[in-house]
Amino acid sequence: MTIDFDSIAVGDSMPTYTSQPITRMQLARYAGASGDFNPLHTDETFAKAIGLDSVIAHGMFIAGIAGEAVTAWIENKYLRKISVHFLSMTQPANLDDFENTRDRATVTVTGKVTDKYEENGEKRIRCEISVRDAQGGRKLKGFFVAALP
Amino acid sequence: MADKSKLGMEFPVRSIEVPKNKIAEFAAAVAQLDAIDDVKEIYRDVDAARKAGYENIPIPPTFPTCFPFWTGGGLMGIVNAVGVDLSKLLHSEEEYEFFAPICAGDIITCTMKVAEMYDRGKKERKGWHIQVTVLITEAFNQKGEMVLRARTTFMER
C-alpha cells in the first residue's frame, strides 16, 4: 500500500472512511486513553447542568477518527501536519433508541488533494479533509500535509 | 472568563516517557476497537513497527493531545491556570506540525504557553461574544530534537 508522490494528482479523493456509531462506552474509552476527563464527555448530569441534552464526543475523538482515516491511506511517518477545526457537537447514539440516534453518531471522513509542491527538500501534498455525520451535519474541517516518496 | 493577564504565561516544563501500552490503548479508542489485538500491528508490535520503517512503535497522528493531560494538573490544571470556566469551554481548533517521529520509549519534554487571547464578536450581543485562547506547545525528544509544535485553540461560549 505504498503511495508515491507521482501517483497522486491534485483533485484526487482520499478513500472515504465511515465510523461505527459512536457510543458513550467509546467516549469513556477515549477519555481513559487520552486523559481528557472533561465531564462534558462522560457525565450526563454535568452535560445537563450546562444546558446540553446529553454528553458529547470529544472533538479530539472525532479528530482521532479523521486521523485513522488519513493513516488508512497515507502512512503516518509521512505526515508533516494535521490541522482540524471543529464545526459542531456530536452526540453519541442512545442504546435505548438506537435506530433514531445512530445517524447523528456515525461520521464519514472524506478528503481531496488540493496541492502538490516541494518544501524543505520534500515532495509534499496538501489534502483537505471534512467530517460529516450521517444526517449531513458538518463536524470538522481541516487539512493535512504529507511528504511522499 | 479567561484571565487576560495570563497572555504570554508559560506553563512549567514537563517531561514524560511515551508509554507503549498507552499507544495501543489510544489506537484502539480512535479505531473504535474493543480488543488491543485488533489494533494495527505497528501500534502494538515493535517488530512490525521496525519493519514499517519506525525506530519503535509510533504514535497515531492525534496522540499528542494526551501530553498536556498527563502532566501537571491535567485538564483542570490548564483550565484553572488560564481562568477559563469549564462549563463554557469548547475546543475549537487543533493543529500538529511534526518535525520528527515520536515513538514509544521517547522522553518528550513539552513547553506550553498562552500565545493569544482575544475576543470575537460584539460584547452586547449575547451568544455572539466569545473569548478565544490559543496555547502553543513545543515538544522535544531525548536527543534534543524538536519533534512537534501544537497549536490548541479553545473558546468560552
Chai-1 contact restraints between the chains, C-beta under 6 A:
chainA,res_idxA,chainB,res_idxB,connection_type,confidence,min_distance_angstrom,max_distance_angstrom,comment,restraint_id
A,Q20,B,Q32,contact,1.0,0.0,6.0,A-B,restraint_1
A,Q26,B,Q32,contact,1.0,0.0,6.0,A-B,restraint_2
A,R29,B,A29,contact,1.0,0.0,6.0,A-B,restraint_3
A,Y30,B,A29,contact,1.0,0.0,6.0,A-B,restraint_4
A,A33,B,E25,contact,1.0,0.0,6.0,A-B,restraint_5
A,A33,B,F26,contact,1.0,0.0,6.0,A-B,restraint_6
A,A33,B,A29,contact,1.0,0.0,6.0,A-B,restraint_7
A,S34,B,T65,contact,1.0,0.0,6.0,A-B,restraint_8
A,S34,B,C66,contact,1.0,0.0,6.0,A-B,restraint_9
A,G35,B,C66,contact,1.0,0.0,6.0,A-B,restraint_10
A,G35,B,F69,contact,1.0,0.0,6.0,A-B,restraint_11
A,G35,B,W70,contact,1.0,0.0,6.0,A-B,restraint_12
A,D36,B,F69,contact,1.0,0.0,6.0,A-B,restraint_13
A,N38,B,L75,contact,1.0,0.0,6.0,A-B,restraint_14
A,I50,B,S87,contact,1.0,0.0,6.0,A-B,restraint_15
A,G59,B,H91,contact,1.0,0.0,6.0,A-B,restraint_16
A,M60,B,T62,contact,1.0,0.0,6.0,A-B,restraint_17
A,M60,B,T65,contact,1.0,0.0,6.0,A-B,restraint_18
A,A63,B,T62,contact,1.0,0.0,6.0,A-B,restraint_19
A,G64,B,V30,contact,1.0,0.0,6.0,A-B,restraint_20
A,G64,B,T62,contact,1.0,0.0,6.0,A-B,restraint_21
A,I65,B,V30,contact,1.0,0.0,6.0,A-B,restraint_22
A,G67,B,P60,contact,1.0,0.0,6.0,A-B,restraint_23
A,G67,B,P61,contact,1.0,0.0,6.0,A-B,restraint_24
A,G67,B,T62,contact,1.0,0.0,6.0,A-B,restraint_25
A,E68,B,V30,contact,1.0,0.0,6.0,A-B,restraint_26
A,E68,B,A31,contact,1.0,0.0,6.0,A-B,restraint_27
A,N76,B,P58,contact,1.0,0.0,6.0,A-B,restraint_28
A,N76,B,P61,contact,1.0,0.0,6.0,A-B,restraint_29
A,K77,B,G53,contact,1.0,0.0,6.0,A-B,restraint_30
A,K77,B,P101,contact,1.0,0.0,6.0,A-B,restraint_31
A,L79,B,P61,contact,1.0,0.0,6.0,A-B,restraint_32
A,L79,B,F98,contact,1.0,0.0,6.0,A-B,restraint_33
A,R80,B,F98,contact,1.0,0.0,6.0,A-B,restraint_34
A,K81,B,E97,contact,1.0,0.0,6.0,A-B,restraint_35
A,I82,B,P61,contact,1.0,0.0,6.0,A-B,restraint_36
A,I82,B,Y96,contact,1.0,0.0,6.0,A-B,restraint_37
A,S83,B,E95,contact,1.0,0.0,6.0,A-B,restraint_38
A,V84,B,E94,contact,1.0,0.0,6.0,A-B,restraint_39
A,H85,B,E93,contact,1.0,0.0,6.0,A-B,restraint_40
A,F86,B,S92,contact,1.0,0.0,6.0,A-B,restraint_41
